[in-house]
Amino acid sequence: MTEMTVTVARSRLSEAVDTARVSHEPVYLLRRGRRVAALIDAEDLAKLIEAAEDLNDLRAANAARTEMTETGDAAVPWEEVKAELGLA
């Protein structure tokens, strides 16, 4: 794990970016000894965003299943959904 002050990062930005990109580890930027930001590889960020979106979708699906179980609602057949949306 790499840490550097914002002031040092400003003067060594290229090095900080290369470190994050090559090591695939975040470079934490410090201000007054506290982490205030992090540099990460762009591809790693894209993977993190995709994983967060997938997790959110799983949580929504689980919540829907739980709601269906609690309310006793039956699943609507796909053909019925398409017909209601005018897609059939």
Steps between C-alpha positions, in 0.01 A plus 500: 500500500640835394426828671620850419397850588301700251794740470742219411245345262464833323872508426520126421163443334636291213678269743190468720281413201752245374521340844121458517480377141785247519450368855117495482510631856359838599728793568346684794535877512540653844420843633601573859571130546151388396403319181296735285510330158641204313641444154408165344542341160211588266432135413493412870246779554283367216507153659408645840208692352377191316527291817309763699226509235478119500475498880226763487309288245533193723372693800202628299421148376521361853276778629246424226507127585455578868209734425335236281538241777367732769201623299423168335517655153560259217755564229357641179575283195736662247247464217247700706753774570587527128130518410437777755794697358384445144807294415321175417 
